[in-house]
């Protein structure tokens, strides 16, 4: 299903949170010391796993909670 999110999948809202904060993915990559490519994988919902330390760094940089960054689609 290209372009559709399947029910029960985790969606990373990094793109939405960046827009709300007026930040770019490059800005975030610098703040959390991760490569742009690795953050792009998360942004495009192609990630399979994330380290808790990385998750904590992203949430700190975006001033958000894990539940604001990662959501499970139910429908």
Rosetta blueprint (number, residue, H / E / L):
1 X L
2 X L
3 X L
4 X L
5 X L
6 X L
7 X L
8 X L
9 X L
10 X E
11 X E
12 X E
13 X L
14 X H
15 X H
16 X H
17 X H
18 X H
19 X H
20 X H
21 X H
22 X L
23 X L
24 X L
25 X H
26 X H
27 X H
28 X H
29 X H
30 X H
31 X H
32 X H
33 X L
34 X L
35 X L
36 X H
37 X H
38 X H
39 X H
40 X H
41 X H
42 X H
43 X H
44 X L
45 X L
46 X L
47 X L
48 X L
49 X L
50 X L
51 X L
52 X H
53 X H
54 X H
55 X H
56 X H
57 X H
58 X H
59 X H
60 X H
61 X H
62 X H
63 X L
64 X L
65 X L
66 X H
67 X H
68 X H
69 X H
70 X E
71 X E
72 X E
73 X L
74 X L
75 X L
